Amino acid sequence: MITVDGKIGVVGETSTPAATAMDEPLLIVRRGTVERDRVALRFQNLESSAPAAWVDYGVTAHPRPSPWGAFTFEAGWKPIGFADSCWRLVVDGTDSGLVLHVRP
């Protein structure tokens, strides 16, 4: 698990190849998450290689164990799946400090 602030993290990798961006979820964890919690996600583009400056959407916690509890937020890589792009992860308006990379 990768975290910067100890409150929000990513289970697994913070990068993925663009070719598999549609296949695997991005697993986001937040300390204290309980069933049916919902978060607003913003992926802020850090480079000009993607056509979008940001992508916003919400996700609901799903039962999936992580080091921080029984629930994770399964976000899709697909909305930010532009090859060779980097995105800052913002959760409920708070910058997580995490940067996600979509590889070529």
Secondary structure, 3 states (H helix, E strand, C coil): CEECCCCEEEECCCEEEHHHCCCCEEEEEECCCCCCCEEEEEEEECCCCCCCCEEEEEEEEEEEEECCEEEEEEEECHHHCCCCEEEEEEECCEEEEEEEEEEC
